[in-house]
Amino acid sequence: MHMSAVAAALVLSVGVSQSGFAADTATPSKGAVQEINIEHYTDSYLFELLDPYGTMGNRQSQYDSKFLKSFKILISPMVARDKRFMGRITSGPESKGEIAVINRDKYVGYHTCQEHVCNEYNLVVLYRIGDGRMIGRLWKKCSVTMLGYPTPQEATVLQNIQKVIKSNNVCD
C-alpha cells in the first residue's frame, strides 16, 4: 500500500522535536508574551503544518509542532481502528486555513479528503489558535464521526464547512 509523503513524515515524527518557523511563531516560550501569527495558519495548507521535513514544495517550512500534536490527538481514535486512516485522509486535496470565530474564540478551519473519493471520505478540522485545541468532523461513506468533543456551536460550524465539500453526495 502506498503511503503519502505526509503520512510517512507523521509516522517518522513521533517524538521528534523540531524547531521551525511555526514553532517559533505560534508557540511562545514560558514566561514570554508573544503575538500569535494568524497569517501563519491562513497562509498554510493543512499538510504544510503537519510536515516536519518541509517536503510540501519549495516554500519555507510551515511546520507547527503544536498543531501536529493536536492533530495526532484528534485522529488517534481513527488510527487505532484503522491503521491506514492517515494514508487515506492525507492522499487527496487539502485546503489553506480559513478563520472562523465562535464565541469570540478564533479558529482556523481546514479540510482534506481521500483522493478520488472526496464525496465519500473527508475530514474537516477546526484549530483554536489560542490554546491549540482541535476538533473535527469525519464524513465516511454516509456516516459522521465527531472528533475532539465539539460544542454544539462548533459542531454546527464543522457541519457547515463540510456541506460545501460533500454537496454532491447522494447521502444527504
C-alpha positions in Angstrom: 0.0 0.0 0.0 1.3 3.4 -0.9 1.7 5.9 1.9 1.7 9.6 1.2 4.7 11.6 2.0 2.8 13.5 4.7 1.7 10.2 6.3 5.2 8.9 6.3 6.6 12.1 7.8 4.0 11.9 10.5 4.9 8.4 11.3 8.6 9.3 11.5 8.0 12.4 13.5 6.6 10.8 16.6 8.7 12.0 19.5 10.9 14.2 17.2 11.4 17.7 18.4 11.7 20.3 15.6 12.2 24.0 15.9 11.0 25.5 12.8 9.2 28.7 11.6 5.9 27.8 13.1 7.1 26.6 16.4 9.0 29.8 16.9 6.0 31.9 15.8 3.0 30.1 17.2 4.3 28.6 20.5 5.7 31.2 22.8 8.3 30.2 25.3 7.4 30.1 29.0 7.1 33.5 30.5 7.2 35.2 27.2 4.2 37.1 25.8 4.2 36.7 22.1 1.6 37.7 19.5 0.2 34.7 17.5 0.9 34.9 13.8 -2.6 34.2 12.4 -1.3 34.5 8.8 0.9 31.6 9.5 -2.2 29.4 9.7 -4.2 31.1 6.9 -1.3 31.1 4.5 -0.5 27.4 5.1 -2.1 24.3 3.8 -3.1 21.7 6.3 -0.3 19.3 5.4 2.4 22.0 5.5 1.6 22.5 9.1 1.9 18.7 9.7 5.1 18.1 7.8 8.3 18.5 10.0 10.5 17.8 7.0 9.1 20.6 4.7 8.5 18.3 1.8 5.4 20.1 0.6 7.1 22.2 -2.2 9.6 25.0 -2.4 8.2 27.2 0.4 9.8 27.8 3.7 8.7 25.1 6.1 5.4 25.9 7.8 5.7 23.0 10.2 4.0 23.7 13.6 4.7 21.1 16.3 1.8 22.3 18.5 -0.6 21.9 15.5 0.8 18.4 14.7 0.4 17.3 18.3 -3.3 18.5 18.3 -3.9 16.7 15.0 -2.4 13.4 16.2 -4.6 13.5 19.4 -7.6 14.3 17.3 -7.2 11.4 14.9 -5.8 8.8 17.3 -9.2 7.1 17.7 -9.5 6.7 14.0 -5.9 5.4 13.6 -6.5 2.9 16.5 -9.4 1.4 14.5 -7.8 1.7 11.0 -4.0 1.8 10.6 -4.4 3.0 7.0 -6.5 6.0 8.1 -3.7 8.5 7.9 -2.6 7.4 4.4 -6.2 7.7 3.2 -7.1 11.0 4.6 -3.8 12.6 3.5 -3.9 11.3 0.0 -6.3 13.9 -1.5 -6.7 17.7 -1.9 -6.5 19.9 1.2 -7.2 23.5 2.0 -5.4 26.5 3.3 -6.7 27.8 6.6 -9.8 29.9 6.9 -10.6 31.9 10.0 -13.8 31.2 12.0 -14.9 32.9 15.2 -17.0 31.0 17.6 -18.0 32.7 20.9 -15.1 35.2 20.5 -12.5 32.4 20.0 -10.5 32.4 16.8 -10.3 29.1 15.0 -8.7 28.1 11.7 -10.6 25.6 9.6 -9.1 23.1 7.2 -10.5 20.3 5.1 -8.9 17.3 3.4 -10.2 14.1 1.8 -9.2 10.8 0.3 -8.0 11.1 -3.3 -10.6 10.3 -5.9 -13.4 9.7 -3.3 -13.7 13.1 -1.6 -17.5 12.8 -1.5 -17.2 9.6 0.4 -14.3 10.2 2.8 -13.4 13.6 4.0 -12.4 15.4 7.2 -12.8 19.0 8.4 -11.0 20.3 11.4 -11.1 23.5 13.5 -8.0 24.5 15.4 -8.5 27.0 18.2 -5.5 29.3 17.9 -5.3 30.5 21.5 -4.8 27.1 23.2 -4.2 24.6 20.4 -7.5 22.7 20.9 -8.5 20.8 17.7 -11.9 19.4 16.8 -13.1 17.7 13.7 -15.9 16.0 11.7 -15.2 12.9 9.6 -17.6 12.0 6.8 -17.1 8.4 5.9 -19.4 6.8 3.4 -22.6 8.5 4.6 -21.8 8.4 8.3 -20.5 11.2 10.5 -18.0 10.9 13.3 -17.3 13.9 15.5 -13.8 14.1 16.9 -12.5 16.0 19.9 -15.9 16.6 21.5 -17.0 19.8 19.8 -19.6 22.0 21.5 -22.9 22.4 19.7 -21.8 25.7 18.1 -18.5 24.2 17.0 -20.4 21.2 15.5 -22.6 23.5 13.5 -19.6 25.3 12.0 -17.9 22.0 11.2 -21.1 20.7 9.5 -21.5 24.0 7.5 -17.8 23.7 6.3 -18.3 20.1 5.3 -21.6 20.7 3.4 -19.6 22.6 0.9 -17.3 19.6 0.5 -19.9 16.9 0.2 -22.5 18.9 -1.7 -22.7 16.3 -4.5 -23.1 13.4 -2.1 -26.2 11.2 -2.5 -26.5 10.6 1.2 -28.0 13.9 2.2 
